Amino acid sequence: MKYSELAELYERLDSTTKRLEKTYHLSEFLRKASADEIGAVILMVQGRVFPSFDERELGVANQHLIKAISSASGTPTATVEKEWAKTGDLGKVAELLVKWKKQSTLAAAELTVKKVFDNLRKLTELSGQGSVDRKLQLIAELLSSAKGQEARYVVRTILGQLRVGTGAGILRDAIAWAYFPKAVEKVFVNCSSCHKIIPPADNCVECGKELSKEAKKAAVTSAAEGEESAREEYNIILGKIQQAYDLTNDFGVVAKKAKTEGIKGLENVEIKAGTPIKVMLALKAETVEEALETAGRPAQCEYKYDGFRLECHRDKDKIWLYTRRLENVTNQFPDVVECLKKHVKGDNYIMDAEAVGFDPKTQKYVPFQNISQRIKRKYDIEKTAEELPVEVNVFDVLSYEGKSFIKEPFKKRRELIERIVSSTKRKIVVSKAITADKEPEIERFFKQAKADGTEGLMIKKLDAPYQPGARVGYMLKFKKVMENLDLAVVAAEWGEGKRAKWLSSYYLACNSEGKLLEIGKVSTGLKEKREEGLSFDEVTELLRPLIAEQQGRYVKVKPKIVLEVAYEEIQKSPTYESGYALRFPRIIRNRSEEKGVDDINTLEDVERLYKTQKKMKA
């Protein structure tokens, strides 16, 4: 497949903000791609050449790209830098300068998707003396063969700045449209002008002509023909695609299965050690009674530890550790690796656990913030492990000795954990738990959990399967207090006086169906010295490279930093887009190592908490 075709797709995706139009254009492209090309195409429309859980990075800086553009276009680096200063977009600079060169030279061989994909992947394989020059050669080779538009997208992909609006929902739906057209035809319509299957709208997204009344009516009628047909069939297919993705975290694998094996292929996707799986998520319960109504009686009640999620994988001598965000942190936790080898029976497994920090002197649990630095640590790892040790609390198992357990009831999975984990205090233990059906007994266990330094309880449904990536009521959090909020930083302000060197006020946002809505500003809770805790200096260091726009002291930032925020009260407010504001907010900790922007609290959460506090006051 020609890379120019992919570049045209980028243009189409970038030219519209409408989700259905993006889905249609992407699905048409996927339909044309061969089974061997699908994996590369799916990754590249996300601006990637490796799945999100793969820690390999291209590692190409702006200055390296300037040299590559200069080499490919025959333009002095000073000219490249001058054009970059004008546009602020190296992709556009590459497009402009390569276009000038093409007008005066013979056309080079056409780029293919495979060539671009392979060259970019090779960038990660180069290291040591002379590696920078070899990387520049690989990039310049692509740019020398690229047409203007192609050069723009090659550069943006290398810099991680593609941004054509293809989120997980669009990718999932596009796979359904591309490979299950019969189900799609029952929900969407056929344009009488260009004969394409498209979403119902006033005009066809392909040819632009107005749809006939008959086509619109046919879509409505088809979707309404019985609750168990049409839309439901389509939703079942979407569910199968989502489930396959939750098990693989790679839409390329999912798309290839859908194209070559259909629904059965999606249903037969298996988990395997070494490939991280989206963890099952918990709902929140305000009372024990509410939790039991959802989980059933009796239910499993476990300590809710204040640590970070750790997915533990083993295949013979190879062990991998992944965070909730699917980051590979194996190298940062050699102590955990050794612990798994010594205290867990079996050569092949995937376990779900919580790593909890403890004070090596008092042996008492410490808050997550005390050990969060271990997740990103690259140097002095052994020393840090001694100073900031963790205990692994295992609470679920997803596969064992090659057999998947995700469809088995939780009770059976728990029994397996207790057989294979040799509990050793402050090393690795099976999470502390009781099985109970009466509120007083659970309340007593809750008090014990709090006294032992945990956050509260997890209350779990005994006969439930493990549902990766979903909040389905199989387990619930119970803390018995107004919970803190995890919110994204979307803007900030430089301080004044002695805080002038720091970004010291932060605008926070919650999530509403993919859109970030501001809910307030916070400037308290941070320290002025790092040794005292999370500091203004640390947060400024995190935000500085994310600054997208500045007006005086105010800056907009790319939403990547997630802060946990406590507050006295949630109030209705017309000041912020969310319609709410936090009274007396204060920063508790940085959650960015554990949580991405997709994991922050939603507007629905805020509304629920607002109603809860009103009941508490009544």
C-alpha positions as CSV (number, residue, x, y, z in Angstrom):
1,M,0.0,0.0,0.0
2,K,1.3,3.5,-0.9
3,Y,2.1,5.8,1.9
4,S,0.4,8.6,-0.1
5,E,-2.9,6.7,0.4
6,L,-2.4,6.8,4.2
7,A,-1.5,10.5,4.0
8,E,-4.8,11.1,2.2
9,L,-6.6,9.3,5.0
10,Y,-4.8,11.6,7.5
11,E,-6.1,14.6,5.5
12,R,-9.7,13.3,5.6
13,L,-9.6,12.5,9.3
14,D,-8.1,15.9,10.1
15,S,-10.6,17.7,8.0
16,T,-13.6,16.8,10.1
17,T,-14.5,16.8,13.8
18,K,-17.5,14.5,13.3
19,R,-17.1,11.1,14.8
20,L,-19.2,9.2,12.3
21,E,-17.4,10.7,9.4
22,K,-14.0,9.8,10.8
23,T,-15.3,6.2,11.4
24,Y,-16.5,6.0,7.8
25,H,-13.3,7.2,6.3
26,L,-11.2,4.9,8.5
27,S,-13.4,1.9,7.8
28,E,-13.2,2.3,4.1
29,F,-9.4,2.4,4.3
30,L,-9.2,-0.7,6.6
31,R,-11.4,-2.6,4.1
32,K,-8.7,-2.0,1.4
33,A,-5.7,-3.0,3.6
34,S,-4.4,-6.5,3.3
35,A,-4.2,-8.8,6.4
36,D,-0.4,-8.2,6.5
37,E,-0.8,-4.4,6.4
38,I,-3.6,-4.0,9.0
39,G,-1.3,-4.1,12.0
40,A,0.9,-1.3,10.7
41,V,-2.0,0.8,9.5
42,I,-3.9,0.7,12.8
43,L,-0.8,1.7,14.7
44,M,0.1,4.5,12.3
45,V,-3.4,6.1,12.4
46,Q,-2.8,6.4,16.1
47,G,0.6,8.1,15.4
48,R,2.4,5.0,16.7
49,V,4.7,2.3,15.5
50,F,4.4,0.2,18.7
51,P,1.3,-0.6,20.8
52,S,0.7,1.7,23.8
53,F,2.1,-0.8,26.3
54,D,5.4,-1.2,24.5
55,E,8.0,1.0,26.2
56,R,10.2,1.5,23.1
57,E,10.4,5.1,21.9
58,L,11.7,6.6,18.7
59,G,13.9,9.0,20.6
60,V,14.3,11.7,17.9
61,A,14.6,15.3,19.0
62,N,13.6,18.4,17.1
63,Q,17.2,19.3,16.3
64,H,17.8,15.8,14.8
65,L,14.8,16.3,12.6
66,I,16.0,19.7,11.5
67,K,19.2,18.0,10.3
68,A,17.3,15.3,8.5
69,I,15.0,17.8,6.8
70,S,18.1,19.8,5.8
71,S,19.7,16.7,4.3
72,A,16.7,15.5,2.5
73,S,15.7,18.9,1.0
74,G,19.2,20.2,0.3
75,T,18.3,23.3,2.5
76,P,20.7,24.8,5.0
77,T,19.8,24.1,8.6
78,A,19.5,27.8,9.3
79,T,16.7,28.0,6.7
80,V,14.9,25.0,8.3
81,E,15.1,26.7,11.7
82,K,13.8,30.0,10.2
83,E,10.8,28.3,8.7
84,W,10.2,26.5,11.9
85,A,10.2,29.7,13.8
86,K,7.5,31.1,11.4
87,T,5.2,28.1,11.5
88,G,5.9,26.3,14.8
89,D,5.3,23.0,13.0
90,L,8.3,21.0,11.7
91,G,5.8,18.8,9.7
92,K,4.7,21.8,7.7
93,V,8.4,22.9,7.3
94,A,9.3,19.5,5.9
95,E,6.3,19.6,3.5
96,L,7.3,23.0,2.2
97,L,11.0,22.4,1.7
98,V,10.5,18.9,0.3
99,K,8.0,20.3,-2.2
100,W,10.5,22.9,-3.3
101,K,13.1,20.2,-4.0
102,K,10.6,18.0,-5.9
103,Q,9.9,20.8,-8.3
104,S,13.5,20.8,-9.4
105,T,14.5,17.1,-9.3
106,L,13.3,13.8,-10.7
107,A,10.7,12.0,-8.5
108,A,12.1,9.4,-6.2
109,A,10.6,5.9,-5.7
110,E,7.2,6.0,-4.1
111,L,7.0,5.5,-0.4
112,T,5.0,2.5,0.9
113,V,3.4,2.2,4.3
114,K,5.7,-0.8,5.0
115,K,8.8,1.2,4.2
116,V,7.8,4.1,6.6
117,F,6.7,1.7,9.3
118,D,9.9,-0.4,9.1
119,N,12.3,2.6,9.0
120,L,10.6,4.2,12.0
121,R,10.8,0.9,14.0
122,K,14.5,0.6,13.1
123,L,15.1,3.9,14.9
124,T,14.6,2.2,18.3
125,E,17.2,-0.5,17.4
126,L,20.1,1.9,17.1
127,S,22.3,2.8,20.0
128,G,25.9,3.6,20.8
129,Q,28.5,5.5,18.9
130,G,27.3,6.7,15.5
131,S,23.6,5.8,16.2
132,V,22.4,9.4,15.8
133,D,23.9,9.6,12.3
134,R,22.3,6.3,11.3
135,K,18.9,7.5,12.7
136,L,19.2,10.7,10.6
137,Q,20.0,8.6,7.5
138,L,16.8,6.5,8.0
139,I,14.7,9.6,8.4
140,A,16.3,11.4,5.5
141,E,15.8,8.4,3.3
142,L,12.0,8.6,3.9
143,L,11.9,12.4,3.4
144,S,13.9,12.2,0.2
145,S,11.3,9.9,-1.3
146,A,8.3,11.7,0.2
147,K,6.0,14.1,-1.5
148,G,5.2,17.3,0.4
149,Q,2.1,16.0,2.2
150,E,3.8,12.7,3.0
151,A,6.8,14.5,4.5
152,R,4.5,16.4,6.8
153,Y,3.0,13.3,8.3
154,V,6.3,11.4,8.5
155,V,7.7,14.2,10.7
156,R,4.6,14.5,12.8
157,T,4.6,10.7,13.4
158,I,8.2,10.8,14.5
159,L,7.5,13.7,16.9
160,G,4.3,12.1,18.3
161,Q,2.3,15.0,17.0
162,L,0.0,13.3,14.4
163,R,-3.3,14.2,16.2
164,V,-5.9,13.3,13.6
165,G,-8.6,12.4,16.2
166,T,-8.7,8.6,16.1
167,G,-9.5,7.6,19.7
168,A,-10.3,4.1,20.9
169,G,-14.0,4.4,20.2
170,I,-13.5,5.4,16.6
171,L,-11.0,2.6,16.0
172,R,-13.4,0.1,17.5
173,D,-16.4,1.3,15.4
174,A,-14.3,1.5,12.2
175,I,-13.3,-2.2,12.6
176,A,-17.0,-3.1,12.9
177,W,-17.9,-1.1,9.8
178,A,-15.0,-2.5,7.8
179,Y,-15.5,-6.2,8.5
180,F,-19.1,-6.7,9.6
181,P,-21.0,-4.8,6.9
182,K,-24.2,-6.8,7.2
183,A,-24.8,-5.8,10.8
184,V,-23.8,-2.2,9.9
185,E,-26.3,-2.0,7.0
186,K,-29.2,-2.7,9.5
187,V,-28.3,0.5,11.4
188,F,-26.8,2.8,8.8
189,V,-28.0,3.7,5.3
190,N,-27.1,3.3,1.6
191,C,-26.5,6.4,-0.4
192,S,-28.4,6.3,-3.6
193,S,-25.9,8.5,-5.3
194,C,-22.5,6.8,-4.5
195,H,-23.9,3.5,-3.1
196,K,-21.8,3.7,0.1
197,I,-23.0,2.5,3.5
198,I,-23.0,5.6,5.7
199,P,-24.4,7.0,8.9
200,P,-27.9,8.6,8.7
201,A,-27.4,12.3,8.1
202,D,-28.7,15.1,5.9
203,N,-25.9,14.7,3.4
204,C,-23.7,11.7,2.4
205,V,-20.2,11.9,4.0
206,E,-18.7,10.4,0.8
207,C,-20.2,12.3,-2.1
208,G,-21.8,15.2,-0.2
209,K,-25.2,14.7,-1.8
210,E,-28.5,14.9,0.2
211,L,-29.8,11.5,1.2
212,S,-33.2,10.5,0.0
213,K,-36.2,10.4,2.4
214,E,-36.5,6.7,1.6
215,A,-32.9,6.0,2.8
216,K,-33.4,7.9,6.0
217,K,-36.7,6.2,6.7
218,A,-35.2,2.8,5.9
219,A,-32.5,3.3,8.5
220,V,-35.0,4.3,11.2
221,T,-37.3,1.4,10.3
222,S,-34.5,-1.1,10.3
223,A,-33.1,0.0,13.6
224,A,-36.6,-0.2,15.2
225,E,-37.5,-3.7,14.0
226,G,-37.6,-5.5,17.3
227,E,-35.4,-4.7,20.3
228,E,-33.3,-7.9,19.7
229,S,-32.3,-7.1,16.2
230,A,-30.6,-4.3,14.3
231,R,-29.0,-2.0,16.9
232,E,-28.6,-4.8,19.4
233,E,-26.8,-7.0,16.9
234,Y,-24.5,-4.1,16.0
235,N,-23.8,-3.4,19.7
236,I,-23.0,-7.1,20.3
237,I,-20.3,-6.9,17.6
238,L,-18.9,-3.7,19.1
239,G,-18.8,-5.5,22.5
240,K,-16.8,-8.4,21.0
241,I,-14.3,-6.0,19.4
242,Q,-13.9,-4.1,22.7
243,Q,-13.5,-7.3,24.7
244,A,-10.8,-8.5,22.3
245,Y,-9.0,-5.1,22.7
246,D,-9.2,-5.3,26.4
247,L,-7.4,-8.6,26.3
248,T,-4.7,-7.5,23.8
249,N,-4.4,-3.7,24.1
250,D,-3.6,-3.7,20.4
251,F,-6.3,-2.8,17.8
252,G,-4.0,-4.1,15.1
253,V,-4.3,-7.6,16.4
254,V,-8.0,-7.2,16.9
255,A,-8.6,-5.8,13.3
256,K,-6.6,-8.7,11.8
257,K,-8.6,-11.2,13.7
258,A,-11.9,-9.6,12.6
259,K,-10.8,-9.5,9.0
260,T,-9.5,-13.0,8.7
261,E,-11.6,-15.0,11.3
262,G,-14.7,-12.9,11.9
263,I,-16.7,-13.0,15.2
264,K,-15.2,-16.4,16.2
265,G,-11.7,-15.0,15.9
266,L,-12.6,-12.1,18.2
267,E,-14.2,-14.6,20.7
268,N,-11.1,-16.8,20.7
269,V,-8.6,-14.0,21.4
270,E,-6.6,-15.3,24.4
271,I,-4.6,-13.6,27.1
272,K,-0.9,-14.4,27.3
273,A,1.8,-13.7,29.8
274,G,3.9,-10.7,28.7
275,T,1.0,-8.8,27.1
276,P,-0.6,-6.5,29.6
277,I,-4.4,-6.6,30.1
278,K,-6.6,-3.7,31.1
279,V,-7.4,-4.3,34.7
280,M,-11.0,-4.7,36.0
281,L,-12.2,-1.5,37.7
282,A,-14.4,-0.9,40.7
283,L,-17.6,1.1,41.2
284,K,-18.0,3.2,44.3
285,A,-20.4,2.4,47.2
286,E,-21.6,5.0,49.7
287,T,-22.8,2.3,52.2
288,V,-22.2,-1.4,53.0
289,E,-25.9,-2.0,52.2
290,E,-25.5,-0.4,48.8
291,A,-22.4,-2.6,48.1
292,L,-24.2,-5.8,49.1
293,E,-27.2,-4.9,46.9
294,T,-24.8,-4.9,43.9
295,A,-22.3,-7.7,44.9
296,G,-24.9,-10.0,46.5
297,R,-24.9,-11.8,49.8
298,P,-22.5,-13.2,50.9
299,A,-19.7,-11.1,49.4
300,Q,-15.9,-11.1,49.7
301,C,-14.6,-8.1,51.6
302,E,-10.9,-7.3,51.2
303,Y,-8.6,-4.6,52.4
304,K,-8.4,-1.6,50.0
305,Y,-4.7,-0.8,50.0
306,D,-3.2,2.7,49.3
307,G,-0.7,1.6,46.8
308,F,-0.6,1.1,43.0
309,R,-2.0,-1.6,40.8
310,L,0.6,-4.2,39.7
311,E,-0.1,-6.7,37.1
312,C,2.4,-9.6,37.5
313,H,3.2,-11.8,34.5
314,R,5.5,-14.8,34.3
315,D,6.5,-17.2,31.5
316,K,9.2,-19.6,32.8
317,D,12.2,-17.4,33.6
318,K,10.8,-14.2,32.2
319,I,8.8,-11.9,34.5
320,W,7.0,-8.7,33.6
321,L,5.4,-6.1,35.9
322,Y,2.8,-3.6,34.5
323,T,1.0,-0.7,36.1
324,R,-2.7,0.1,35.8
325,R,-1.7,2.3,32.8
326,L,0.1,-0.7,31.2
327,E,3.6,0.8,31.8
328,N,6.3,-1.8,32.0
329,V,8.0,-1.2,35.4
330,T,9.9,-4.6,35.6
331,N,13.3,-2.9,35.8
332,Q,12.2,-0.6,38.6
333,F,11.1,-3.4,40.9
334,P,13.8,-6.1,41.0
335,D,12.8,-6.9,44.6
336,V,9.3,-7.8,43.4
337,V,10.7,-9.9,40.6
338,E,12.8,-12.0,43.1
339,C,9.8,-12.2,45.4
340,L,7.6,-13.7,42.7
341,K,10.3,-16.2,41.8
342,K,10.6,-17.4,45.5
343,H,7.0,-17.2,46.8
344,V,4.6,-18.0,43.9
345,K,4.3,-21.5,42.6
346,G,4.1,-21.9,38.8
347,D,5.9,-21.2,35.6
348,N,3.2,-19.3,33.7
349,Y,0.7,-16.9,35.2
350,I,-0.9,-13.5,35.3
351,M,-1.9,-12.1,38.7
352,D,-3.5,-8.8,39.7
353,A,-2.1,-7.2,42.8
354,E,-1.5,-3.9,44.7
355,A,2.0,-2.9,45.6
356,V,1.9,-1.1,49.0
357,G,4.8,0.9,50.5
358,F,5.9,0.5,54.1
359,D,8.3,2.1,56.4
360,P,11.4,-0.2,56.8
361,K,11.8,0.9,60.4
362,T,8.3,0.8,61.8
363,Q,7.0,-1.8,59.2
364,K,3.8,0.3,58.9
365,Y,2.1,1.0,55.6
366,V,2.8,4.5,54.1
367,P,0.7,6.5,51.6
368,F,1.2,5.9,47.9
369,Q,2.8,9.3,47.5
370,N,5.8,8.1,49.6
371,I,6.7,5.4,47.1
372,S,5.4,6.9,43.8
373,Q,8.9,7.9,42.7
374,R,9.9,4.2,42.4
375,I,7.7,3.9,39.3
376,K,9.8,6.3,37.2
377,R,13.1,5.5,38.8
378,K,16.0,4.7,36.4
379,Y,19.0,5.0,38.6
380,D,20.0,3.8,42.1
381,I,17.2,1.3,41.8
382,E,18.7,-1.2,44.4
383,K,19.2,1.5,46.9
384,T,15.7,3.0,46.4
385,A,14.2,-0.5,46.9
386,E,15.9,-0.7,50.3
387,E,14.7,2.8,51.3
388,L,11.2,2.5,49.8
389,P,10.2,-1.1,50.0
390,V,6.9,-2.5,48.9
391,E,4.7,-5.4,49.9
392,V,2.8,-7.1,47.1
393,N,-0.9,-7.9,48.0
394,V,-2.3,-10.4,45.5
395,F,-6.1,-10.3,45.1
396,D,-6.8,-12.0,41.7
397,V,-5.4,-14.3,39.1
398,L,-6.3,-14.1,35.3
399,S,-4.4,-17.1,34.0
400,Y,-2.4,-20.0,35.4
401,E,-0.1,-22.5,33.6
402,G,-1.5,-21.5,30.2
403,K,-5.2,-21.7,31.2
404,S,-7.3,-18.5,31.2
405,F,-9.3,-18.0,34.4
406,I,-11.1,-14.7,33.5
407,K,-14.4,-16.5,32.9
408,E,-14.2,-18.5,36.2
409,P,-16.1,-17.2,39.2
410,F,-14.1,-15.1,41.6
411,K,-14.5,-17.6,44.4
412,K,-12.6,-20.2,42.3
413,R,-9.9,-17.6,41.4
414,R,-9.4,-16.7,45.1
415,E,-9.0,-20.4,46.0
416,L,-6.3,-20.7,43.4
417,I,-4.4,-17.6,44.7
418,E,-4.4,-19.1,48.2
419,R,-2.8,-22.3,46.8
420,I,-0.1,-20.7,44.7
421,V,1.0,-17.7,46.8
422,S,3.2,-18.4,49.8
423,S,2.4,-15.4,52.0
424,T,5.4,-13.8,53.5
425,K,4.7,-10.6,55.5
426,R,6.1,-7.4,53.9
427,K,7.2,-9.4,50.9
428,I,4.1,-10.9,49.2
429,V,0.8,-11.8,50.7
430,V,-2.7,-12.8,49.7
431,S,-4.9,-9.7,50.3
432,K,-6.6,-9.8,53.8
433,A,-10.2,-10.8,53.4
434,I,-13.4,-12.2,54.9
435,T,-16.6,-13.6,53.4
436,A,-19.6,-12.0,55.0
437,D,-23.3,-11.2,54.4
438,K,-24.2,-9.0,57.4
439,E,-23.6,-5.3,57.6
440,P,-22.3,-5.2,61.3
441,E,-19.6,-7.8,60.5
442,I,-18.4,-5.9,57.5
443,E,-18.5,-2.6,59.4
444,R,-16.2,-4.2,62.1
445,F,-13.8,-5.5,59.3
446,F,-13.9,-2.0,57.8
447,K,-12.7,-0.5,61.2
448,Q,-9.9,-3.1,61.4
449,A,-8.8,-2.2,57.8
450,K,-8.6,1.5,58.6
451,A,-6.7,0.8,61.9
452,D,-4.2,-1.2,59.8
453,G,-3.5,1.8,57.6
454,T,-5.6,1.0,54.5
455,E,-8.2,3.1,52.7
456,G,-11.2,0.9,53.4
457,L,-12.6,-2.1,51.7
458,M,-13.2,-3.7,48.3
459,I,-16.5,-5.7,48.3
460,K,-16.6,-8.4,45.6
461,K,-19.2,-10.6,43.9
462,L,-18.3,-14.2,44.6
463,D,-19.6,-15.7,41.3
464,A,-18.4,-12.9,39.0
465,P,-15.9,-13.4,36.1
466,Y,-13.0,-11.0,35.6
467,Q,-14.0,-8.3,33.2
468,P,-10.9,-6.5,31.9
469,G,-11.2,-2.7,31.5
470,A,-14.7,-2.4,32.8
471,R,-16.7,-1.1,35.8
472,V,-19.5,-3.7,35.9
473,G,-20.4,-4.0,39.6
474,Y,-18.3,-7.1,40.2
475,M,-16.3,-5.2,42.8
476,L,-17.0,-2.0,44.7
477,K,-14.9,0.5,46.8
478,F,-16.1,1.4,50.2
479,K,-14.3,4.2,52.0
480,K,-17.1,5.8,54.1
481,V,-15.9,9.3,53.6
482,M,-16.4,12.0,50.9
483,E,-13.9,10.7,48.4
484,N,-11.1,12.8,46.8
485,L,-11.2,13.5,43.1
486,D,-8.6,12.7,40.4
487,L,-8.6,15.6,38.0
488,A,-6.5,16.7,35.0
489,V,-4.5,19.9,34.9
490,V,-5.6,21.8,31.8
491,A,-4.0,25.2,32.5
492,A,-1.9,27.0,35.1
493,E,-0.6,30.4,36.2
494,W,2.9,31.5,37.0
495,G,3.3,32.6,40.6
496,E,4.3,36.0,42.0
497,G,7.0,37.1,44.4
498,K,9.1,34.2,45.6
499,R,6.9,31.8,43.7
500,A,7.5,33.6,40.3
501,K,9.7,30.8,39.1
502,W,6.9,28.2,39.5
503,L,3.6,27.4,38.0
504,S,1.7,27.7,41.3
505,S,-2.0,27.7,40.5
506,Y,-3.6,24.9,38.5
507,Y,-6.9,24.7,36.6
508,L,-8.5,21.3,37.0
509,A,-11.0,19.5,34.8
510,C,-13.2,16.4,35.0
511,N,-14.2,14.2,32.0
512,S,-17.5,14.4,30.3
513,E,-17.8,11.9,27.4
514,G,-14.2,12.6,26.3
515,K,-14.4,16.3,26.8
516,L,-12.5,18.0,29.7
517,L,-14.6,20.4,31.6
518,E,-13.0,22.8,34.1
519,I,-14.2,22.5,37.7
520,G,-12.0,24.9,39.6
521,K,-8.5,26.1,40.4
522,V,-6.2,24.9,43.2
523,S,-3.0,26.4,44.6
524,T,-2.7,24.8,48.0
525,G,-1.3,21.4,49.2
526,L,2.1,21.6,47.6
527,K,5.4,22.3,49.4
528,E,8.1,24.8,48.6
529,K,10.9,22.3,49.2
530,R,11.0,18.8,47.6
531,E,12.2,17.1,50.8
532,E,8.9,18.2,52.4
533,G,6.7,16.4,49.9
534,L,5.2,17.0,46.4
535,S,6.5,20.5,45.6
536,F,5.7,23.4,43.3
537,D,9.0,22.8,41.7
538,E,8.2,19.2,40.8
539,V,4.8,20.0,39.4
540,T,6.3,22.9,37.4
541,E,8.9,20.5,36.0
542,L,6.1,18.1,34.9
543,L,4.0,20.9,33.3
544,R,6.7,23.0,31.6
545,P,7.2,20.7,28.5
546,L,3.4,20.4,28.2
547,I,2.8,24.2,27.7
548,A,0.8,24.7,24.5
549,E,0.0,28.4,24.7
550,Q,0.9,31.4,27.0
551,Q,-0.9,34.7,27.6
552,G,0.9,36.7,30.3
553,R,1.1,34.6,33.5
554,Y,-1.6,32.2,32.2
555,V,-0.6,29.0,30.3
556,K,-2.6,26.3,28.6
557,V,-1.1,22.8,29.0
558,K,-1.6,19.5,27.3
559,P,-3.7,17.4,29.7
560,K,-1.4,14.7,30.9
561,I,-0.9,15.4,34.6
562,V,-3.5,14.0,37.0
563,L,-3.7,15.3,40.5
564,E,-5.7,13.9,43.4
565,V,-7.6,16.7,45.1
566,A,-9.4,16.9,48.4
567,Y,-12.0,19.6,49.1
568,E,-14.5,20.8,51.7
569,E,-17.5,20.9,49.5
570,I,-18.8,20.7,45.9
571,Q,-20.8,23.7,44.9
572,K,-22.9,24.6,41.8
573,S,-21.1,27.3,39.8
574,P,-21.7,29.1,36.5
575,T,-18.0,30.1,36.5
576,Y,-16.7,26.7,35.2
577,E,-17.8,24.7,32.2
578,S,-18.7,21.7,34.4
579,G,-21.3,23.8,36.2
580,Y,-19.6,22.9,39.5
581,A,-16.7,24.3,41.6
582,L,-14.7,22.8,44.5
583,R,-14.7,24.8,47.8
584,F,-11.3,24.9,49.5
585,P,-9.5,22.4,47.2
586,R,-6.1,21.1,48.1
587,I,-3.6,18.8,46.3
588,I,-3.1,15.5,47.9
589,R,-0.7,13.8,45.5
590,N,0.3,13.3,41.8
591,R,-1.5,10.3,40.3
592,S,0.0,10.6,36.8
593,E,2.2,7.5,37.3
594,E,-1.0,5.4,37.8
595,K,-3.7,7.2,35.9
596,G,-4.1,8.8,32.5
597,V,-6.6,11.4,31.5
598,D,-9.0,8.7,30.5
599,D,-9.1,7.5,34.1
600,I,-10.0,10.8,35.8
601,N,-13.3,11.4,37.6
602,T,-16.2,12.1,35.3
603,L,-18.9,14.8,35.5
604,E,-21.3,12.0,36.5
605,D,-19.0,11.3,39.5
606,V,-19.1,15.0,40.5
607,E,-22.9,15.1,40.2
608,R,-23.2,11.9,42.3
609,L,-21.0,13.4,45.1
610,Y,-22.9,16.6,45.0
611,K,-26.1,14.8,45.6
612,T,-24.5,12.6,48.3
613,Q,-23.3,15.6,50.3
614,K,-26.8,17.2,50.1
615,K,-28.2,14.0,51.7
616,M,-25.5,14.1,54.4
617,K,-26.4,17.7,55.3
618,A,-30.2,17.0,55.4
